[in-house]
């Protein structure tokens, strides 16, 4: 654990120190994000923070090669594969941050980076299906390769879609990486895998890079991670999920509660990345129904909805942090503890708290509107019950019968004329 702390702090420190340098270069290279209608920032802000994050990742992996226990993670090529593929997808993101690549070009580059990662050794090797006595299914290259690429591209775009508020993607990614690290490390502690494993190292390094970048990116952001950062984060989380299935025999698990997360290898990562994946799915369905491209931008993402409810910028980000932490660490805790009743009750209570927090601005606005309507009604009743108002109505009632059917009040004829 001490060695994991060392690499996490190394990634955080290098990222934190190199981000101002990257920001200065981005400003001089005019790698700026100009405010658009769907954006929430109001001044041009430099992009390309993913470069600093990648430098932190590379430095911490270099440190890991010198640490006694973590040297075992380099017995295979998985960590190096992630480093190489991460560099390629970070370069793709830099090009997009500077010149704005079209959606098809970015998708092609994402597939290429995922393909390089697969060729270098990161591949979904098998699935364990705990029903109908199917057991373990070995995936050959004809199925494992395309499935790994699809899962990687989906994760990359899920992280890219939530990068819409200052500090949102970096914070959610840090939470996801820490939760997945806890899951991977636990597998090693209980003997289902080596404690020094590739997924644990990848997620520890990624968590450090995100935490080191967050002080520069939290509202008000001085630099955005851009596509170079969001795509790097998505690729690394996907790689950690895939590599977690390579060194563990799922049939050695002793209960269904601990079996389920590894039976479907991406179940825990999907739970950890539930918010990004839900946002991605809703965006694709919403835009497809309108006849638009799934990659066409709009202002209907989850964070935009929180803003429309009435949350402030920072409050919306913190709400997303809360839900990301609850879902990710809740899923990991369930997989570790076997679903104890106390844990289920705690998660249920926190879910209710989360719903109340999300809807509180709308409830407060509805309460204010109801109170305003009640005050207006009270004012109307007060006017109606005032003695002067009653005297005016009584005088009008007395004078009304005295007028004939053709009589008009004084001045009425001039008004009509």
C-alpha positions in Angstrom: 0.0 0.0 0.0 2.9 2.4 0.7 4.2 1.9 -2.8 0.7 2.7 -4.2 0.6 5.9 -2.1 4.1 6.8 -3.5 3.0 6.5 -7.1 -0.3 8.3 -6.4 1.4 11.2 -4.8 4.0 11.3 -7.6 1.3 11.5 -10.3 -0.5 14.2 -8.3 2.6 16.3 -7.7 3.9 16.1 -11.3 0.5 16.9 -12.7 0.0 19.8 -10.3 3.4 21.3 -11.1 3.3 20.9 -14.9 -0.2 22.2 -15.3 0.8 25.9 -15.1 3.5 25.3 -17.8 1.0 23.5 -20.0 -1.5 26.3 -19.5 1.1 28.9 -20.6 1.9 26.9 -23.7 -1.8 26.5 -24.5 -2.4 30.2 -24.3 0.5 30.9 -26.6 -0.6 28.2 -29.0 -4.1 29.7 -28.9 -5.5 26.4 -27.7 -8.5 28.2 -26.1 -12.1 27.2 -25.5 -14.2 30.2 -26.6 -17.6 30.5 -24.8 -20.4 28.9 -26.8 -24.2 28.9 -26.2 -24.1 25.5 -24.5 -21.1 26.3 -22.3 -21.2 27.7 -18.8 -17.9 29.5 -18.8 -18.0 33.2 -19.9 -14.3 33.9 -20.8 -11.9 32.1 -23.1 -10.1 29.4 -21.2 -7.1 27.3 -22.3 -7.5 23.6 -22.9 -5.0 20.8 -23.1 -4.7 19.9 -19.4 -4.7 16.3 -20.4 -1.0 16.8 -21.4 -0.1 17.6 -17.8 -2.1 14.6 -16.6 -0.3 12.3 -19.0 3.1 13.6 -17.8 2.0 12.8 -14.2 0.9 9.3 -15.3 4.2 8.6 -17.2 6.3 9.9 -14.3 4.5 7.8 -11.7 4.8 4.6 -13.9 8.5 5.3 -14.2 8.7 5.5 -10.4 6.7 2.2 -10.1 9.4 0.4 -12.2 11.9 1.2 -9.4 9.7 0.0 -6.5 10.3 -3.5 -5.2 6.7 -4.8 -5.1 5.2 -2.9 -8.0 7.9 -4.2 -10.3 5.9 -7.3 -10.6 3.2 -5.4 -12.4 5.6 -5.1 -15.4 6.0 -8.9 -15.8 3.5 -8.5 -18.6 2.9 -5.7 -21.1 -0.4 -4.4 -19.9 0.8 -1.4 -18.0 3.1 -0.4 -20.9 0.2 -0.9 -23.3 -1.9 1.6 -21.4 1.0 4.1 -21.3 1.5 3.8 -25.1 -2.2 3.9 -26.0 -2.7 6.7 -23.5 -0.1 8.8 -25.2 -1.7 8.2 -28.6 -5.2 9.2 -27.5 -3.8 12.2 -25.6 -2.1 13.3 -28.8 -5.4 12.9 -30.6 -7.1 15.0 -27.9 -4.4 17.8 -28.3 -5.1 17.9 -32.0 -8.8 18.2 -31.3 -8.2 20.9 -28.6 -6.2 23.0 -31.0 -8.0 22.5 -34.4 -11.3 21.0 -33.5 -11.5 17.6 -35.3 -14.8 16.3 -36.6 -16.7 13.5 -34.8 -15.7 10.8 -37.4 -12.0 11.6 -37.2 -12.1 11.5 -33.4 -14.0 8.2 -33.4 -11.4 6.7 -35.9 -8.6 7.9 -33.6 -10.2 6.4 -30.5 -10.6 3.1 -32.3 -7.0 3.2 -33.4 -5.7 3.9 -29.9 -7.9 1.2 -28.4 -6.6 -1.2 -31.1 -3.0 -0.4 -30.2 -3.8 -1.1 -26.5 -5.3 -4.5 -27.5 -2.3 -5.4 -29.7 0.1 -4.7 -26.9 -1.7 -7.0 -24.5 -4.8 -5.5 -23.0 -7.7 -7.7 -24.1 -10.9 -9.1 -22.6 -10.0 -12.8 -22.4 -13.0 -14.4 -20.8 -16.5 -13.9 -19.3 -18.0 -15.9 -16.5 -21.8 -16.2 -16.7 -23.3 -17.4 -13.4 -26.5 -18.8 -14.9 -27.7 -21.8 -16.8 -24.5 -23.6 -15.8 -22.6 -21.8 -18.6 -19.5 -21.0 -16.5 -16.4 -19.4 -18.0 -16.5 -18.5 -21.7 -13.1 -18.0 -23.3 -13.1 -15.2 -25.8 -10.9 -15.7 -28.8 -9.4 -12.8 -30.7 -12.4 -12.6 -33.1 -14.7 -11.7 -30.2 -12.3 -10.4 -27.5 -10.6 -7.8 -29.7 -13.7 -6.0 -31.0 -15.5 -6.3 -27.7 -12.5 -4.6 -25.9 -12.3 -1.9 -28.5 -16.1 -1.2 -28.2 -16.0 -1.0 -24.4 -13.0 1.3 -24.5 -14.5 3.7 -27.0 -17.8 3.7 -25.0 -15.9 4.6 -21.8 -13.8 7.2 -23.6 -16.9 9.0 -24.9 -18.8 8.6 -21.6 -16.1 10.6 -19.8 -15.9 13.1 -22.7 -19.7 13.8 -22.5 -19.6 14.8 -18.8 -16.8 17.2 -19.2 -19.1 20.2 -19.2 -18.6 21.9 -15.8 -15.4 23.1 -14.1 -13.9 20.3 -12.1 -16.7 17.8 -13.0 -14.8 15.3 -15.1 -11.6 15.4 -13.0 -13.5 14.9 -9.7 -15.8 12.1 -11.0 -12.8 10.4 -12.6 -10.8 10.6 -9.4 -13.7 9.1 -7.4 -14.1 6.3 -10.0 -10.4 5.5 -10.0 -10.2 5.4 -6.2 -13.2 3.1 -6.1 -11.9 0.8 -8.7 -8.5 0.8 -6.9 -10.2 -0.3 -3.7 -11.9 -3.2 -5.6 -8.7 -4.3 -7.3 -6.6 -4.1 -4.2 -9.1 -6.1 -2.2 -9.0 -8.9 -4.8 -5.2 -9.0 -4.1 -5.5 -8.9 -0.4 -8.0 -11.8 -0.2 -5.9 -13.9 -2.5 -7.9 -13.8 -5.8 -5.1 -11.8 -7.5 -1.7 -10.4 -6.8 -1.7 -7.3 -4.6 0.7 -5.7 -7.1 -1.6 -5.8 -10.1 -1.9 -3.8 -13.3 -5.5 -2.6 -12.7 -4.6 -1.4 -9.2 -1.5 0.4 -10.4 -3.4 2.0 -13.3 -6.2 3.3 -11.2 -3.8 4.6 -8.4 -1.8 6.5 -11.0 -5.0 7.9 -12.6 -6.4 9.0 -9.3 -3.2 10.9 -8.5 -3.2 12.6 -11.9 -6.9 13.7 -11.5 -6.3 14.9 -8.0 -3.2 16.9 -9.0 -5.2 18.5 -11.9 -8.3 19.3 -9.9 -7.0 22.4 -8.0 -6.4 24.1 -11.4 -9.7 22.9 -12.8 -12.2 23.5 -10.1 -14.6 26.4 -10.5 -13.5 28.9 -11.6 -11.3 26.8 -13.8 -7.9 28.3 -15.0 -7.5 25.4 -17.5 -9.7 22.7 -19.0 -8.5 19.1 -19.3 -10.0 19.1 -22.9 -10.4 16.0 -25.0 -6.7 15.2 -24.3 -7.6 14.6 -20.7 -11.1 13.2 -20.8 -10.2 10.6 -23.5 -7.0 9.6 -21.5 -9.1 9.1 -18.4 -11.7 7.0 -20.2 -9.1 4.8 -21.8 -7.3 4.1 -18.5 -10.4 3.3 -16.7 -11.5 0.9 -19.4 -8.0 -0.7 -19.4 -8.2 -1.2 -15.6 -11.6 -2.9 -16.0 -10.4 -5.2 -18.7 -7.1 -6.2 -17.0 -9.0 -7.0 -13.8 -10.4 -10.1 -15.5 -7.1 -11.5 -16.7 -5.5 -12.8 -13.6 -8.5 -14.0 -11.5 -10.5 -17.2 -11.8 -14.1 -16.2 -11.2 -15.1 -19.7 -10.2 -12.9 -19.5 -7.2 -15.2 -16.9 -5.6 -17.1 -18.3 -2.7 -20.5 -16.5 -2.9 -22.7 -15.0 -5.5 -22.3 -11.6 -3.9 -18.6 -11.6 -4.6 -19.0 -13.5 -7.8 -21.3 -11.1 -9.6 -18.9 -8.2 -10.1 -16.4 -10.4 -11.8 -18.9 -12.6 -13.6 -19.7 -9.6 -15.8 -16.2 -8.0 -15.9 -17.4 -4.5 -16.5 -20.2 -4.5 -13.9 -18.2 -2.8 -11.2 -16.7 -0.3 -13.7 -20.2 0.4 -15.0 -21.5 1.0 -11.5 -18.5 3.2 -10.8 -19.1 5.1 -14.1 -22.8 4.9 -13.9 -23.3 8.6 -14.2 -21.2 9.1 -17.3 -22.7 6.0 -19.0 -26.3 7.2 -18.2 -25.5 10.6 -19.6 -24.0 9.0 -22.7 -27.0 6.8 -23.2 -29.5 9.6 -22.7 -27.6 11.8 -25.1 -27.5 9.2 -27.8 -31.2 8.4 -27.5 -32.2 12.0 -27.3 -30.2 13.1 -30.4 -31.1 10.0 -32.4 -34.8 10.6 -31.8 -34.4 14.2 -33.1 -32.6 12.9 -36.2 -29.3 14.4 -35.1 -25.8 12.9 -34.9 -25.1 11.2 -31.5 -22.1 13.5 -31.3 -24.0 16.8 -31.9 -23.8 19.0 -28.9 -26.7 20.2 -26.8 -27.6 21.6 -23.3 -29.5 18.6 -22.0 -26.7 16.7 -20.2 -27.2 15.8 -16.5 -25.1 18.8 -15.3 -27.2 21.1 -17.5 -30.3 19.7 -16.0 -29.0 20.3 -12.5 -28.3 23.9 -13.4 -31.8 24.3 -14.8 -33.3 23.0 -11.6 -31.6 25.8 -9.8 -28.3 24.5 -8.5 -25.3 26.8 -8.7 -22.3 25.8 -10.7 -20.3 24.5 -7.7 -23.3 22.9 -6.1 -24.1 21.0 -9.3 -20.6 19.7 -9.4 -20.7 18.7 -5.7 -24.0 16.9 -6.3 -22.5 14.9 -9.1 -19.5 14.1 -6.9 -21.9 12.8 -4.2 -23.8 10.5 -6.7 -20.6 9.3 -8.2 -19.1 8.4 -4.8 -22.3 6.8 -3.6 -22.8 4.6 -6.6 -19.2 3.6 -7.1 -18.1 3.0 -3.5 -21.5 1.5 -2.8 -21.0 -1.1 -5.6 -17.5 -1.8 -4.4 -18.6 -2.2 -0.8 -21.3 -4.6 -1.8 -18.9 -6.7 -3.8 -16.5 -6.8 -0.9 -18.9 -7.3 2.1 -21.3 -9.6 0.3 -24.3 -7.3 0.7 -24.8 -7.0 4.4 -28.1 -5.6 5.6 -26.5 -2.7 7.4 -24.7 -1.6 4.3 -27.9 -1.9 2.2 -29.8 0.3 4.7 -27.0 2.9 4.7 -27.0 3.0 0.9 -30.8 3.3 0.8 -30.7 6.2 3.3 -28.0 8.0 1.2 -30.0 7.5 -1.9 -32.9 9.2 -0.3 -30.6 12.0 0.8 -29.2 12.3 -2.7 -32.7 12.6 -4.2 -33.7 15.3 -1.7 -30.5 17.3 -2.4 -31.0 17.1 -6.2 -34.6 18.3 -6.0 -34.2 20.8 -3.1 -33.8 23.9 -5.4 -37.0 22.9 -7.3 -38.8 22.4 -4.0 -37.6 25.7 -2.6 -38.7 27.4 -5.8 -42.1 25.8 -5.7 -42.4 26.7 -2.0 -41.5 30.4 -2.8 -44.1 30.4 -5.7 -46.7 28.9 -3.4 -45.9 31.4 -0.7 -46.1 34.3 -3.1 -49.5 33.1 -4.4 -50.7 32.8 -0.8 -49.6 36.3 0.0 -51.3 37.7 -3.1 -54.5 35.9 -2.2 -54.3 37.3 1.3 -53.8 40.8 0.0 -56.9 40.4 -2.2 -59.0 39.1 0.7 -57.7 42.0 2.8 -58.7 44.5 0.2 -62.1 42.9 -0.2 -62.8 42.9 3.5 -61.6 46.4 4.1 -64.4 48.8 5.4 -63.8 51.2 2.6 -64.2 48.4 0.0 -67.4 47.3 1.7 -68.8 50.9 1.7 -68.0 51.3 -2.0 -69.8 48.0 -2.8 -72.8 48.9 -0.7 -73.1 52.4 -2.4 -72.8 50.7 -5.8 -75.5 48.2 -4.9 -77.9 51.0 -3.8 -77.3 53.1 -6.9 -77.6 50.3 -9.4 -81.5 49.8 -9.2 -82.2 53.5 -9.6 -80.8 53.4 -13.2 -83.1 52.5 -16.0 -82.1 50.0 -18.7 -81.1 52.8 -21.0 -79.3 54.9 -18.4 -75.6 55.1 -18.3 -73.3 56.5 -15.7 -72.1 60.1 -16.0 -69.5 60.4 -18.7 -70.3 57.1 -20.2 -71.6 58.6 -23.4 -68.4 60.6 -23.8 -66.3 57.5 -23.2 -68.3 55.6 -25.8 -67.9 58.5 -28.3 
